[in-house]
Amino acid sequence: QVQLQESGPGLVNPSQTLSLTCAVSGESITSHGYYWTWIRQPPGKGLEWIGYIDYSGTTYYSPSLKSRTSISRDTSKNQFTLQLNSVIPEDTAAYYCTRYRDLGYEYWGQGTQVTVSS
């Protein structure tokens, strides 16, 4: 069974960098056909797709966030990371890591709340 777990600071100052890690167990992040994805949900709003790193290391980001976003991976630790630079209060959200394949988003982390505030 695939399990994902987010970790990182819950509070980030404006203009600083948000950094989160997703630890994956039960499946290699290099397994063919999978897209390791970050999604967020601001309070009272819908889900917002941030971007992914796929099984080959290819990345793709939401156009609205691309200039501030970097997703990377550590295959030796079987984990992938999100960095969001120059954060503003509107970046406050619950952040989720999830695995996408052609059948959809089957596995999710539990989510982690990140608040951008001074």
Secondary structure, DSSP 8 states (H G I E B T S, - for coil): --EEEEES-SEE-TTS-EEEEEEEESS-TTSTT-EEEEEEE-TTS--EEEEEEETTS-EEE-TTTGGGEEEEEETTTTEEEEEE-S--GGG-EEEEEEEEETTEEEEE---EEEEE--
